[in-house]
Amino acid sequence: MFVELLASAELPEGARTVVHAEGRDLAVVRVGGIVYAIDNVCPHRNGELGRGDLQGHHLYCPQHAWCFDVRTGKAFFPEGAKVECFEVKEEGGRIWARRRLP
């Protein structure tokens, strides 16, 4: 089931934000006109990924620069680390997300 995150207008190109949904915080970004959502908590020291730097599809943890691909949740650095990635849709001027099936 998809849950509503925010209005499309609240997330311009290149922006990132943190949204609370389904009992957790999600880092939500827009890159190349596409919205992505990943778990907001870095597995290293619980840094808020949605508060870090966004460079292309790479979102950096603001604490120690661990870097995650917002398309997959996989870490660019360090290799092997990962955060949960969510399926996102945009319709009716709203952004929606749900957990990806395994």
Summary of the structure (lengths in Angstrom):
residues: 102
radius of gyration: 12.4
end to end distance: 14.8
largest distance: 37.7
contacts: 312
relative contact order: 0.23
helix: 6%
strand: 52%
